[in-house]
Amino acid sequence: MPKEITFDEALTRAKRMSERYVEKGPYEFFPLPEIVEEVQGGLAKNLVEHGHLFCP
């Protein structure tokens, strides 16, 4: 059975994943940090609830 992950752990993973994604490609974060945080929080929530760091 997979280990339960806390929201804080999931949020750390979501931030790290999104930062690496931006670093590797010709991408940049949306200019409003609160929007970026909202998206990262949604990714973290999906990881906790569904086991995946993906948007539905």
C-alpha distance matrix in Angstrom:
0.0 3.9 6.6 9.0 12.2 15.6 18.4 20.5 18.0 17.6 21.4 22.0 20.0 21.8 25.1 24.7 23.7 26.7 29.0 28.3 28.8 32.2 33.2 32.7 34.5 37.7 35.9 36.4 34.9 36.5 39.5 38.4 35.7 34.7 33.7 31.7 29.9 29.3 27.7 25.5 24.4 23.6 21.5 19.6 19.3 17.9 15.2 14.2 14.6 13.7 11.8 15.1 18.2 20.6 23.4 23.2
3.9 0.0 3.8 6.4 8.9 12.6 15.2 17.1 14.4 13.9 17.7 18.2 16.1 18.1 21.3 20.8 20.0 23.0 25.2 24.6 25.2 28.5 29.5 29.2 31.1 34.2 32.3 32.7 31.2 32.9 35.8 34.8 32.0 31.2 30.3 28.0 26.3 25.9 24.3 21.9 21.0 20.4 18.1 16.1 16.2 15.0 11.9 11.2 12.3 11.5 8.9 12.0 14.8 17.6 20.5 20.8
6.6 3.8 0.0 3.8 6.3 9.7 12.8 14.3 11.7 12.0 15.8 16.1 14.6 17.0 19.9 19.5 19.3 22.3 24.3 24.0 25.1 28.1 29.0 29.1 31.2 34.2 32.2 32.2 30.4 32.2 34.8 33.5 30.6 29.6 29.2 27.0 24.8 24.7 23.6 20.9 19.7 19.8 17.7 15.0 15.4 15.0 11.7 10.4 12.4 12.6 10.0 13.1 15.1 18.3 21.1 21.9
9.0 6.4 3.8 0.0 3.8 6.7 9.8 11.8 10.0 10.2 13.7 14.8 13.9 15.8 18.7 19.0 19.0 21.6 23.7 24.0 24.9 27.6 28.9 29.3 31.2 34.0 31.6 31.3 29.1 30.5 33.0 31.4 28.4 27.2 26.9 25.0 22.5 22.2 21.4 18.9 17.2 17.3 15.8 12.8 12.6 12.9 10.1 7.7 9.8 11.0 9.2 12.5 14.2 17.3 19.7 20.4
12.2 8.9 6.3 3.8 0.0 3.8 6.6 8.3 6.3 6.6 10.0 11.0 10.5 12.4 15.0 15.6 15.9 18.3 20.2 20.8 21.9 24.4 25.7 26.4 28.3 31.0 28.5 27.9 25.7 27.2 29.5 27.9 24.8 23.7 23.6 21.5 19.0 19.0 18.4 15.5 14.0 14.6 13.0 9.7 10.2 11.1 8.1 6.0 9.3 10.8 8.9 11.2 12.0 15.4 17.7 19.1
15.6 12.6 9.7 6.7 3.8 0.0 3.8 5.4 5.2 6.2 8.6 10.0 10.8 12.2 14.3 15.5 16.5 18.3 20.0 21.3 22.5 24.5 25.9 27.2 29.0 31.3 28.5 27.4 24.8 26.0 28.0 26.0 22.9 21.5 21.8 20.0 17.1 17.1 17.2 14.4 12.2 13.6 12.8 9.1 9.4 11.5 9.3 6.8 10.1 12.5 11.4 13.3 13.3 16.5 18.3 19.8
18.4 15.2 12.8 9.8 6.6 3.8 0.0 3.8 5.5 4.9 5.9 8.6 9.7 10.1 12.0 14.1 15.0 16.1 18.0 19.7 20.6 22.2 24.0 25.5 27.0 29.0 25.9 24.6 21.8 22.7 24.6 22.5 19.4 17.8 18.1 16.6 13.5 13.4 13.8 11.1 8.6 10.3 10.1 6.3 6.7 9.6 8.4 6.4 9.5 12.2 11.6 12.7 11.9 14.7 15.9 17.7
20.5 17.1 14.3 11.8 8.3 5.4 3.8 0.0 3.8 5.4 5.0 6.2 8.7 9.8 10.6 12.3 14.2 15.3 16.5 18.4 19.9 21.2 22.5 24.4 26.2 28.2 25.2 23.7 20.9 22.2 23.6 21.7 18.2 17.1 18.0 16.1 12.9 13.9 14.5 11.3 9.5 12.2 11.7 8.1 9.7 12.6 10.9 9.7 13.1 15.4 14.3 14.9 13.5 16.5 17.9 20.3
18.0 14.4 11.7 10.0 6.3 5.2 5.5 3.8 0.0 3.8 5.5 5.2 6.4 8.7 10.1 10.7 12.3 14.4 15.5 16.7 18.4 20.3 21.3 22.7 24.8 27.2 24.6 23.5 21.3 23.0 24.8 23.4 20.0 19.4 19.8 17.4 14.7 15.8 15.6 12.1 11.1 13.2 11.7 8.2 10.5 12.4 9.7 9.1 12.9 14.5 12.5 13.1 11.9 15.4 17.6 20.0
17.6 13.9 12.0 10.2 6.6 6.2 4.9 5.4 3.8 0.0 3.8 5.4 5.1 6.1 8.6 9.8 10.4 12.2 14.1 15.3 16.3 18.3 19.9 21.1 22.8 25.1 22.3 21.5 19.2 20.7 23.0 21.6 18.5 17.8 17.6 15.2 12.9 13.4 12.6 9.3 8.5 10.0 8.0 4.7 7.4 8.8 6.3 6.6 10.3 11.5 9.7 9.8 8.3 11.7 13.8 16.2
21.4 17.7 15.8 13.7 10.0 8.6 5.9 5.0 5.5 3.8 0.0 3.8 5.4 5.0 6.1 8.5 9.7 10.5 12.1 14.1 15.2 16.5 18.2 20.0 21.5 23.4 20.4 19.0 16.3 17.8 19.7 18.1 14.9 14.3 14.4 12.0 9.4 10.6 10.2 6.7 6.1 8.8 7.6 4.8 7.9 10.1 8.8 9.4 12.6 14.0 12.8 12.1 9.7 12.5 13.9 16.7
22.0 18.2 16.1 14.8 11.0 10.0 8.6 6.2 5.2 5.4 3.8 0.0 3.8 5.5 5.3 6.2 8.6 10.1 10.6 12.3 14.2 15.6 16.5 18.4 20.5 22.6 20.0 18.7 16.5 18.6 20.3 19.3 15.8 16.0 16.4 13.4 11.3 13.3 12.8 9.0 9.5 12.2 10.4 8.1 11.5 13.2 11.2 12.0 15.5 16.6 14.6 13.8 11.3 14.4 16.3 19.5
20.0 16.1 14.6 13.9 10.5 10.8 9.7 8.7 6.4 5.1 5.4 3.8 0.0 3.8 5.5 5.1 6.0 8.5 9.8 10.6 12.1 14.3 15.3 16.5 18.5 21.1 18.7 18.2 16.4 18.8 21.1 20.5 17.4 17.7 17.4 14.2 12.8 14.3 12.8 9.1 10.3 11.9 9.1 7.5 11.1 11.7 9.2 11.0 14.4 14.6 12.1 10.9 8.4 11.7 14.3 17.4
21.8 18.1 17.0 15.8 12.4 12.2 10.1 9.8 8.7 6.1 5.0 5.5 3.8 0.0 3.8 5.5 5.1 6.1 8.5 9.9 10.5 12.3 14.2 15.5 16.9 19.0 16.3 15.5 13.5 15.5 18.0 17.4 14.6 14.8 13.9 10.8 9.8 11.0 9.1 5.6 7.6 8.9 6.1 5.7 9.5 9.9 8.6 11.0 13.7 13.8 12.2 10.1 6.8 9.3 11.2 14.6
25.1 21.3 19.9 18.7 15.0 14.3 12.0 10.6 10.1 8.6 6.1 5.3 5.5 3.8 0.0 3.8 5.5 5.2 6.0 8.6 9.8 10.6 12.2 14.3 15.9 17.7 14.8 13.5 11.4 13.7 15.7 15.2 12.1 13.0 12.8 9.3 8.5 10.9 9.6 6.1 8.6 10.9 9.0 8.7 12.3 13.3 12.3 14.3 17.1 17.5 15.9 13.9 10.4 12.5 13.9 17.5
24.7 20.8 19.5 19.0 15.6 15.5 14.1 12.3 10.7 9.8 8.5 6.2 5.1 5.5 3.8 0.0 3.8 5.6 5.2 6.2 8.6 10.0 10.5 12.3 14.6 17.0 14.8 14.1 13.0 15.9 18.0 18.1 15.1 16.5 16.2 12.6 12.2 14.6 12.9 9.6 12.2 14.0 11.4 11.0 14.8 15.3 13.5 15.8 18.8 18.7 16.5 14.4 11.2 13.6 15.7 19.3
23.7 20.0 19.3 19.0 15.9 16.5 15.0 14.2 12.3 10.4 9.7 8.6 6.0 5.1 5.5 3.8 0.0 3.8 5.5 5.2 6.2 8.8 10.0 10.7 12.6 15.3 13.2 13.3 12.5 15.4 18.1 18.5 16.1 17.4 16.2 12.6 12.9 14.6 12.1 9.3 12.2 13.1 9.9 10.6 14.2 13.8 12.2 15.1 17.7 16.9 14.7 12.0 8.7 10.6 13.0 16.5
26.7 23.0 22.3 21.6 18.3 18.3 16.1 15.3 14.4 12.2 10.5 10.1 8.5 6.1 5.2 5.6 3.8 0.0 3.8 5.4 5.0 6.3 8.6 10.0 11.0 13.0 10.3 9.9 8.8 11.6 14.4 15.0 13.0 14.5 13.0 9.4 10.5 12.3 9.7 7.6 11.2 12.1 9.6 11.1 14.5 14.3 13.6 16.6 18.8 18.2 16.7 13.7 10.0 10.8 12.2 15.9
29.0 25.2 24.3 23.7 20.2 20.0 18.0 16.5 15.5 14.1 12.1 10.6 9.8 8.5 6.0 5.2 5.5 3.8 0.0 3.8 5.4 5.2 6.2 8.7 10.4 12.3 10.0 9.1 8.6 12.0 14.0 15.1 12.8 15.1 14.4 10.6 11.7 14.4 12.4 10.2 13.6 15.2 13.0 13.9 17.4 17.7 16.7 19.4 22.0 21.6 19.8 17.1 13.4 14.5 16.0 19.7
28.3 24.6 24.0 24.0 20.8 21.3 19.7 18.4 16.7 15.3 14.1 12.3 10.6 9.9 8.6 6.2 5.2 5.4 3.8 0.0 3.8 5.4 5.0 6.1 8.7 11.5 10.3 10.7 11.3 14.8 17.1 18.5 16.5 18.8 17.7 14.0 15.2 17.5 15.1 12.8 16.3 17.3 14.5 15.5 19.1 18.8 17.4 20.4 22.9 22.0 19.8 16.9 13.6 14.7 16.7 20.4
28.8 25.2 25.1 24.9 21.9 22.5 20.6 19.9 18.4 16.3 15.2 14.2 12.1 10.5 9.8 8.6 6.2 5.0 5.4 3.8 0.0 3.8 5.5 5.4 6.5 9.2 7.7 9.0 9.9 13.1 16.0 17.6 16.3 18.3 16.6 13.1 15.0 16.7 13.7 12.4 16.0 16.3 13.6 15.5 18.7 17.9 17.1 20.4 22.4 21.2 19.4 16.0 12.7 12.9 14.5 18.0
32.2 28.5 28.1 27.6 24.4 24.5 22.2 21.2 20.3 18.3 16.5 15.6 14.3 12.3 10.6 10.0 8.8 6.3 5.2 5.4 3.8 0.0 3.8 5.6 5.7 7.1 5.0 5.5 7.0 10.6 13.0 15.1 14.1 16.8 15.2 11.9 14.3 16.4 13.9 12.9 16.7 17.4 15.3 17.3 20.5 20.1 19.7 22.8 24.8 23.9 22.4 19.1 15.5 15.5 16.3 20.0
33.2 29.5 29.0 28.9 25.7 25.9 24.0 22.5 21.3 19.9 18.2 16.5 15.3 14.2 12.2 10.5 10.0 8.6 6.2 5.0 5.5 3.8 0.0 3.8 5.8 7.8 7.4 8.1 10.1 13.8 15.5 17.8 16.6 19.5 18.4 15.0 17.0 19.5 17.2 15.8 19.5 20.5 18.2 19.6 23.1 22.7 21.8 24.9 27.2 26.3 24.4 21.2 17.8 18.3 19.6 23.2
32.7 29.2 29.1 29.3 26.4 27.2 25.5 24.4 22.7 21.1 20.0 18.4 16.5 15.5 14.3 12.3 10.7 10.0 8.7 6.1 5.4 5.6 3.8 0.0 3.8 7.1 7.9 10.1 12.5 16.0 18.2 20.6 19.6 22.3 20.8 17.4 19.6 21.6 18.8 17.5 21.2 21.7 19.0 20.8 24.1 23.2 22.2 25.5 27.6 26.2 24.1 20.8 17.8 17.9 19.5 22.9
34.5 31.1 31.2 31.2 28.3 29.0 27.0 26.2 24.8 22.8 21.5 20.5 18.5 16.9 15.9 14.6 12.6 11.0 10.4 8.7 6.5 5.7 5.8 3.8 0.0 3.7 5.3 8.5 11.4 14.4 16.8 19.6 19.2 21.9 19.9 17.0 19.7 21.4 18.4 17.9 21.7 21.8 19.4 21.7 24.7 23.6 23.2 26.7 28.3 26.8 25.2 21.6 18.6 17.9 18.9 22.1
37.7 34.2 34.2 34.0 31.0 31.3 29.0 28.2 27.2 25.1 23.4 22.6 21.1 19.0 17.7 17.0 15.3 13.0 12.3 11.5 9.2 7.1 7.8 7.1 3.7 0.0 3.8 7.0 10.6 13.0 15.1 18.3 18.6 21.4 19.4 16.9 20.1 21.7 19.0 19.1 22.8 22.9 21.0 23.6 26.4 25.5 25.5 28.9 30.4 29.1 27.8 24.2 20.9 19.9 20.3 23.3
35.9 32.3 32.2 31.6 28.5 28.5 25.9 25.2 24.6 22.3 20.4 20.0 18.7 16.3 14.8 14.8 13.2 10.3 10.0 10.3 7.7 5.0 7.4 7.9 5.3 3.8 0.0 3.8 6.9 9.4 11.8 14.8 15.0 17.7 15.6 13.1 16.4 17.9 15.4 15.6 19.3 19.5 17.9 20.5 23.2 22.6 22.9 26.1 27.6 26.5 25.5 21.9 18.5 17.5 17.5 20.7
36.4 32.7 32.2 31.3 27.9 27.4 24.6 23.7 23.5 21.5 19.0 18.7 18.2 15.5 13.5 14.1 13.3 9.9 9.1 10.7 9.0 5.5 8.1 10.1 8.5 7.0 3.8 0.0 3.8 6.5 8.4 11.4 11.6 14.6 12.9 10.5 13.9 15.8 13.8 14.1 17.7 18.4 17.3 19.6 22.3 22.3 22.7 25.6 27.3 26.7 25.9 22.5 18.9 18.1 17.9 21.3
34.9 31.2 30.4 29.1 25.7 24.8 21.8 20.9 21.3 19.2 16.3 16.5 16.4 13.5 11.4 13.0 12.5 8.8 8.6 11.3 9.9 7.0 10.1 12.5 11.4 10.6 6.9 3.8 0.0 3.8 6.1 8.2 8.1 10.9 9.3 6.8 10.2 12.2 10.6 11.1 14.5 15.4 14.9 17.0 19.5 19.9 20.6 23.2 24.8 24.7 24.1 21.0 17.2 16.6 16.1 19.5
36.5 32.9 32.2 30.5 27.2 26.0 22.7 22.2 23.0 20.7 17.8 18.6 18.8 15.5 13.7 15.9 15.4 11.6 12.0 14.8 13.1 10.6 13.8 16.0 14.4 13.0 9.4 6.5 3.8 0.0 3.8 5.6 7.1 9.2 7.1 6.3 10.0 11.2 10.2 11.8 14.6 15.2 15.5 17.9 19.8 20.4 21.7 24.1 25.3 25.4 25.3 22.3 18.7 17.6 16.2 19.3
39.5 35.8 34.8 33.0 29.5 28.0 24.6 23.6 24.8 23.0 19.7 20.3 21.1 18.0 15.7 18.0 18.1 14.4 14.0 17.1 16.0 13.0 15.5 18.2 16.8 15.1 11.8 8.4 6.1 3.8 0.0 3.8 6.2 9.0 8.2 8.2 11.3 12.8 12.9 14.2 16.7 17.8 18.5 20.4 22.3 23.4 24.6 26.7 28.0 28.5 28.5 25.6 21.9 21.2 19.8 22.8
38.4 34.8 33.5 31.4 27.9 26.0 22.5 21.7 23.4 21.6 18.1 19.3 20.5 17.4 15.2 18.1 18.5 15.0 15.1 18.5 17.6 15.1 17.8 20.6 19.6 18.3 14.8 11.4 8.2 5.6 3.8 0.0 3.8 5.5 5.6 6.8 9.0 10.3 11.3 12.9 14.6 15.9 17.3 18.9 20.4 21.9 23.4 25.0 26.3 27.1 27.4 24.9 21.4 20.8 19.2 22.1
35.7 32.0 30.6 28.4 24.8 22.9 19.4 18.2 20.0 18.5 14.9 15.8 17.4 14.6 12.1 15.1 16.1 13.0 12.8 16.5 16.3 14.1 16.6 19.6 19.2 18.6 15.0 11.6 8.1 7.1 6.2 3.8 0.0 3.8 5.4 5.0 6.1 8.6 10.0 10.5 12.1 14.2 15.3 16.3 18.2 20.0 21.1 22.5 24.2 25.3 25.2 23.0 19.4 19.4 18.4 21.5
34.7 31.2 29.6 27.2 23.7 21.5 17.8 17.1 19.4 17.8 14.3 16.0 17.7 14.8 13.0 16.5 17.4 14.5 15.1 18.8 18.3 16.8 19.5 22.3 21.9 21.4 17.7 14.6 10.9 9.2 9.0 5.5 3.8 0.0 3.8 5.4 5.0 6.2 8.7 9.8 10.3 12.3 14.3 15.1 16.2 18.4 19.9 20.9 22.2 23.7 24.2 22.3 19.0 18.9 17.5 20.2
33.7 30.3 29.2 26.9 23.6 21.8 18.1 18.0 19.8 17.6 14.4 16.4 17.4 13.9 12.8 16.2 16.2 13.0 14.4 17.7 16.6 15.2 18.4 20.8 19.9 19.4 15.6 12.9 9.3 7.1 8.2 5.6 5.4 3.8 0.0 3.8 5.4 5.0 6.3 8.6 9.7 10.6 12.5 14.2 15.2 16.7 18.6 20.0 21.0 22.0 22.6 20.3 17.1 16.4 14.5 17.2
31.7 28.0 27.0 25.0 21.5 20.0 16.6 16.1 17.4 15.2 12.0 13.4 14.2 10.8 9.3 12.6 12.6 9.4 10.6 14.0 13.1 11.9 15.0 17.4 17.0 16.9 13.1 10.5 6.8 6.3 8.2 6.8 5.0 5.4 3.8 0.0 3.8 5.4 5.2 6.2 8.5 9.9 10.7 12.3 14.2 15.5 16.7 18.5 20.0 20.7 20.7 18.3 14.7 14.5 13.4 16.6
29.9 26.3 24.8 22.5 19.0 17.1 13.5 12.9 14.7 12.9 9.4 11.3 12.8 9.8 8.5 12.2 12.9 10.5 11.7 15.2 15.0 14.3 17.0 19.6 19.7 20.1 16.4 13.9 10.2 10.0 11.3 9.0 6.1 5.0 5.4 3.8 0.0 3.8 5.5 5.1 6.0 8.6 9.8 10.3 12.1 14.2 15.2 16.4 18.1 19.4 19.5 17.6 14.3 14.8 14.0 17.1
29.3 25.9 24.7 22.2 19.0 17.1 13.4 13.9 15.8 13.4 10.6 13.3 14.3 11.0 10.9 14.6 14.6 12.3 14.4 17.5 16.7 16.4 19.5 21.6 21.4 21.7 17.9 15.8 12.2 11.2 12.8 10.3 8.6 6.2 5.0 5.4 3.8 0.0 3.8 5.5 5.0 6.2 8.7 9.8 10.4 12.4 14.3 15.3 16.3 17.7 18.5 16.7 13.8 13.6 12.1 14.6
27.7 24.3 23.6 21.4 18.4 17.2 13.8 14.5 15.6 12.6 10.2 12.8 12.8 9.1 9.6 12.9 12.1 9.7 12.4 15.1 13.7 13.9 17.2 18.8 18.4 19.0 15.4 13.8 10.6 10.2 12.9 11.3 10.0 8.7 6.3 5.2 5.5 3.8 0.0 3.8 5.3 5.0 6.3 8.6 9.8 10.6 12.5 14.4 15.3 15.9 16.4 14.1 10.9 10.3 8.8 11.8
25.5 21.9 20.9 18.9 15.5 14.4 11.1 11.3 12.1 9.3 6.7 9.0 9.1 5.6 6.1 9.6 9.3 7.6 10.2 12.8 12.4 12.9 15.8 17.5 17.9 19.1 15.6 14.1 11.1 11.8 14.2 12.9 10.5 9.8 8.6 6.2 5.1 5.5 3.8 0.0 3.8 5.4 5.1 6.2 8.6 9.9 10.6 12.5 14.3 15.0 14.8 12.6 9.2 10.0 9.9 13.2
24.4 21.0 19.7 17.2 14.0 12.2 8.6 9.5 11.1 8.5 6.1 9.5 10.3 7.6 8.6 12.2 12.2 11.2 13.6 16.3 16.0 16.7 19.5 21.2 21.7 22.8 19.3 17.7 14.5 14.6 16.7 14.6 12.1 10.3 9.7 8.5 6.0 5.0 5.3 3.8 0.0 3.8 5.4 5.0 6.1 8.6 9.8 10.6 12.1 13.8 14.1 12.8 10.2 11.2 10.9 13.5
23.6 20.4 19.8 17.3 14.6 13.6 10.3 12.2 13.2 10.0 8.8 12.2 11.9 8.9 10.9 14.0 13.1 12.1 15.2 17.3 16.3 17.4 20.5 21.7 21.8 22.9 19.5 18.4 15.4 15.2 17.8 15.9 14.2 12.3 10.6 9.9 8.6 6.2 5.0 5.4 3.8 0.0 3.8 5.3 5.0 6.2 8.6 9.9 10.4 11.5 12.5 11.0 8.8 8.7 7.6 9.8
21.5 18.1 17.7 15.8 13.0 12.8 10.1 11.7 11.7 8.0 7.6 10.4 9.1 6.1 9.0 11.4 9.9 9.6 13.0 14.5 13.6 15.3 18.2 19.0 19.4 21.0 17.9 17.3 14.9 15.5 18.5 17.3 15.3 14.3 12.5 10.7 9.8 8.7 6.3 5.1 5.4 3.8 0.0 3.8 5.4 5.1 6.3 8.8 10.0 10.1 10.1 8.0 5.2 5.9 6.3 9.3
19.6 16.1 15.0 12.8 9.7 9.1 6.3 8.1 8.2 4.7 4.8 8.1 7.5 5.7 8.7 11.0 10.6 11.1 13.9 15.5 15.5 17.3 19.6 20.8 21.7 23.6 20.5 19.6 17.0 17.9 20.4 18.9 16.3 15.1 14.2 12.3 10.3 9.8 8.6 6.2 5.0 5.3 3.8 0.0 3.8 5.4 5.1 6.3 8.6 9.8 9.4 8.5 6.5 8.7 9.9 12.3
19.3 16.2 15.4 12.6 10.2 9.4 6.7 9.7 10.5 7.4 7.9 11.5 11.1 9.5 12.3 14.8 14.2 14.5 17.4 19.1 18.7 20.5 23.1 24.1 24.7 26.4 23.2 22.3 19.5 19.8 22.3 20.4 18.2 16.2 15.2 14.2 12.1 10.4 9.8 8.6 6.1 5.0 5.4 3.8 0.0 3.8 5.4 5.2 6.0 8.1 9.1 9.1 8.3 9.7 9.9 11.3
17.9 15.0 15.0 12.9 11.1 11.5 9.6 12.6 12.4 8.8 10.1 13.2 11.7 9.9 13.3 15.3 13.8 14.3 17.7 18.8 17.9 20.1 22.7 23.2 23.6 25.5 22.6 22.3 19.9 20.4 23.4 21.9 20.0 18.4 16.7 15.5 14.2 12.4 10.6 9.9 8.6 6.2 5.1 5.4 3.8 0.0 3.8 5.5 5.1 5.3 6.6 6.0 6.0 6.8 7.4 8.3
15.2 11.9 11.7 10.1 8.1 9.3 8.4 10.9 9.7 6.3 8.8 11.2 9.2 8.6 12.3 13.5 12.2 13.6 16.7 17.4 17.1 19.7 21.8 22.2 23.2 25.5 22.9 22.7 20.6 21.7 24.6 23.4 21.1 19.9 18.6 16.7 15.2 14.3 12.5 10.6 9.8 8.6 6.3 5.1 5.4 3.8 0.0 3.8 5.6 5.4 4.3 4.4 4.9 7.6 9.7 11.1
14.2 11.2 10.4 7.7 6.0 6.8 6.4 9.7 9.1 6.6 9.4 12.0 11.0 11.0 14.3 15.8 15.1 16.6 19.4 20.4 20.4 22.8 24.9 25.5 26.7 28.9 26.1 25.6 23.2 24.1 26.7 25.0 22.5 20.9 20.0 18.5 16.4 15.3 14.4 12.5 10.6 9.9 8.8 6.3 5.2 5.5 3.8 0.0 3.8 5.9 5.8 7.7 8.7 11.1 12.7 13.6
14.6 12.3 12.4 9.8 9.3 10.1 9.5 13.1 12.9 10.3 12.6 15.5 14.4 13.7 17.1 18.8 17.7 18.8 22.0 22.9 22.4 24.8 27.2 27.6 28.3 30.4 27.6 27.3 24.8 25.3 28.0 26.3 24.2 22.2 21.0 20.0 18.1 16.3 15.3 14.3 12.1 10.4 10.0 8.6 6.0 5.1 5.6 3.8 0.0 3.8 6.1 8.2 10.0 11.3 12.1 11.9
13.7 11.5 12.6 11.0 10.8 12.5 12.2 15.4 14.5 11.5 14.0 16.6 14.6 13.8 17.5 18.7 16.9 18.2 21.6 22.0 21.2 23.9 26.3 26.2 26.8 29.1 26.5 26.7 24.7 25.4 28.5 27.1 25.3 23.7 22.0 20.7 19.4 17.7 15.9 15.0 13.8 11.5 10.1 9.8 8.1 5.3 5.4 5.9 3.8 0.0 3.8 5.6 8.5 9.3 10.7 10.1
11.8 8.9 10.0 9.2 8.9 11.4 11.6 14.3 12.5 9.7 12.8 14.6 12.1 12.2 15.9 16.5 14.7 16.7 19.8 19.8 19.4 22.4 24.4 24.1 25.2 27.8 25.5 25.9 24.1 25.3 28.5 27.4 25.2 24.2 22.6 20.7 19.5 18.5 16.4 14.8 14.1 12.5 10.1 9.4 9.1 6.6 4.3 5.8 6.1 3.8 0.0 3.8 7.0 9.1 11.6 12.0
15.1 12.0 13.1 12.5 11.2 13.3 12.7 14.9 13.1 9.8 12.1 13.8 10.9 10.1 13.9 14.4 12.0 13.7 17.1 16.9 16.0 19.1 21.2 20.8 21.6 24.2 21.9 22.5 21.0 22.3 25.6 24.9 23.0 22.3 20.3 18.3 17.6 16.7 14.1 12.6 12.8 11.0 8.0 8.5 9.1 6.0 4.4 7.7 8.2 5.6 3.8 0.0 3.8 5.5 8.6 9.6
18.2 14.8 15.1 14.2 12.0 13.3 11.9 13.5 11.9 8.3 9.7 11.3 8.4 6.8 10.4 11.2 8.7 10.0 13.4 13.6 12.7 15.5 17.8 17.8 18.6 20.9 18.5 18.9 17.2 18.7 21.9 21.4 19.4 19.0 17.1 14.7 14.3 13.8 10.9 9.2 10.2 8.8 5.2 6.5 8.3 6.0 4.9 8.7 10.0 8.5 7.0 3.8 0.0 3.8 7.0 9.5
20.6 17.6 18.3 17.3 15.4 16.5 14.7 16.5 15.4 11.7 12.5 14.4 11.7 9.3 12.5 13.6 10.6 10.8 14.5 14.7 12.9 15.5 18.3 17.9 17.9 19.9 17.5 18.1 16.6 17.6 21.2 20.8 19.4 18.9 16.4 14.5 14.8 13.6 10.3 10.0 11.2 8.7 5.9 8.7 9.7 6.8 7.6 11.1 11.3 9.3 9.1 5.5 3.8 0.0 3.8 6.3
23.4 20.5 21.1 19.7 17.7 18.3 15.9 17.9 17.6 13.8 13.9 16.3 14.3 11.2 13.9 15.7 13.0 12.2 16.0 16.7 14.5 16.3 19.6 19.5 18.9 20.3 17.5 17.9 16.1 16.2 19.8 19.2 18.4 17.5 14.5 13.4 14.0 12.1 8.8 9.9 10.9 7.6 6.3 9.9 9.9 7.4 9.7 12.7 12.1 10.7 11.6 8.6 7.0 3.8 0.0 3.8
23.2 20.8 21.9 20.4 19.1 19.8 17.7 20.3 20.0 16.2 16.7 19.5 17.4 14.6 17.5 19.3 16.5 15.9 19.7 20.4 18.0 20.0 23.2 22.9 22.1 23.3 20.7 21.3 19.5 19.3 22.8 22.1 21.5 20.2 17.2 16.6 17.1 14.6 11.8 13.2 13.5 9.8 9.3 12.3 11.3 8.3 11.1 13.6 11.9 10.1 12.0 9.6 9.5 6.3 3.8 0.0
